Amino acid sequence: MKENAMQRLNRIAKEKGPLLAGLDPQLDEIIPLYDFKIEEFQNENDFYAAYMYTYCKDYITSLSEEIGAIKINSAFFEAVGMEQVYWDIARFAKNKGLFVIGDLKRADIGNSSAQYAQGFLSADSPFDAITINPYFGTDCVKPFLDLAKENGKGVFVLVKTSNPSSKEIQDAILIDGKPVYELVAKMVRDWGDYTSNYDEDYNLVGAVIGATHPVQAKRLRQLMPHTFFLVPGYGAQGATAQDITVNFDMNGGGAIVNSSRGIMNAYKNSKWKNLFSKEKWYEASVAEAIRAKGELKDAIRYYLEQ
Amino acid sequence: MKENAMQRLNRIAKEKGPLLAGLDPQLDEIIPLYDFKIEEFQNENDFYAAYMYTYCKDYITSLSEEIGAIKINSAFFEAVGMEQVYWDIARFAKNKGLFVIGDLKRADIGNSSAQYAQGFLSADSPFDAITINPYFGTDCVKPFLDLAKENGKGVFVLVKTSNPSSKEIQDAILIDGKPVYELVAKMVRDWGDYTSNYDEDYNLVGAVIGATHPVQAKRLRQLMPHTFFLVPGYGAQGATAQDITVNFDMNGGGAIVNSSRGIMNAYKNSKWKNLFSKEKWYEASVAEAIRAKGELKDAIRYYLEQ
């Protein structure tokens, strides 16, 4: 039986460690790190695209030994009109052997969702999985599920997001006494069953569960035994290694933790900034990734031994 | 006092009629309508982009006399890697004097939302308003609100979407007996107040309210007196002109109805296909827009007279 995308990610997380490198590149923070000459480019767009592409390439290349998966956020590319660089970098990461997550958070009514699915989950797309928003409900998620299944890809549904205001809708209590995020968790389970052969430990429908909500995450882990968790919020957003442990299963699998700004901005971190020059920013990122991975592994091991 | 974006749209809808032209261009449906020669283009991408751009340009040009606003769905451009055409067409529509809505349905945590906001709501962007998803809550919506206010733009929040499965999360009943969409409506009202001078009939935060749910829409119109409604679902999705009337205020304002496939595919409609050749597909679109506008106006007038 062939692995589905989430089983593959589960294996990668066990082999390489439970840490995912997030890529949220901000052009204004990248420019001080390189020194390109504008006269060497055809135009200003190409000049700035070179900064973006080179930065992302260096990030991926340096981390690819330590990290098995990457999440690339489309917002940071769209903000500067660099959708082409987004795709080029996704392909670069794929060619480096990484599991590539397109962090898109897309959703639309059915015929429009089908368009997004076709764009991002086709067989020749570099994305192994994408993130989607559940607010529209099943008929808008189905086009993603169908194409993910057809092409051996995965889908991560936003269930309980890491930001403080996530409580407003997601934690609202329903008439049965349960919060909205549990209703969404149940829908995610149904969507997983829809795509599943029932002999999979993890089906191809995963969930985004913020690391900043360990109480809710513990409950969601129980509710969703066959759902792989993508866990943002560790590091820059304030969640600790201990906070993330409840997202894992009893074998230390079933989840992967994202760190974006923590790894990207490691060269500015007091831990590393005296050890690495600004020009070698990516070496600080690798050091921080190794440190974070160790911290997460220790916390998970301690949690499982209890 | 300067009009905000929604007041401007309200005025346009009164002057030109309560119909918005939706643009959801599907490349495979466009190709039979034109006859470009691949040898006249540098490469295949340019060849297909010419189809997409020409189709959108003809749609906008022909409709711009009859229609005051257009909604352009990013899914259909992203699906075929034509983000550049998306922006070019938005600029083309803006230059034609249309109110341009970027149908993006984006949302992310705060620092990523700030990126999307910067990309789509900056002063020099061609978009007068964009659609966003509320699932993350206030801290992820604020960056959109702040930039919209700063640059005289608007934001439409998905409240009750037109698709059948919208009932799953949006109609779920909360412990206070009210559905989730009413909670979201209240949030939209708060977000409107946050951006408002309180002397505006319509503030810059609008709502997407599916035409397919007239009972809910009637209630939402009462709950959100200062919220301009963008109403999809009329025509191809099954809502009638009568269904949409409840979205309007007592002056026949406060809302605009979207038709995408209804107008785009008018040349295939039995009403028009014997009157217009396939090559003049856009003339059928104009005829259908005029017909739909008349039908909507009549229905609204009849509703208000009762």
Interface residues (C-beta under 8 A of the other chain):
Chain A: D24 Q26 N73 A75 F76 E78 A79 V80 G81 E83 Q84 W87 K105 R106 A107 D108 I109 G110 N111 S112 S113 Q115 Y116 Q118 G119 F120 N133 P134 Y135 F136 G137 T138 D139 C140 L158 T161 S162 N163 P164 S165 S166 K167 E168 I169 Q170 A172 I173 L174 I175 G177 V180 L183 V184 M187 P232 Q237
Chain B: D24 Q26 N73 A75 F76 E78 A79 V80 G81 E83 Q84 W87 K105 R106 A107 D108 I109 G110 N111 S112 S113 Q115 Y116 Q118 G119 F120 N133 P134 Y135 F136 G137 T138 D139 C140 L158 T161 S162 N163 P164 S165 S166 K167 E168 I169 Q170 A172 I173 L174 I175 G177 V180 L183 V184 M187 P232 Q237
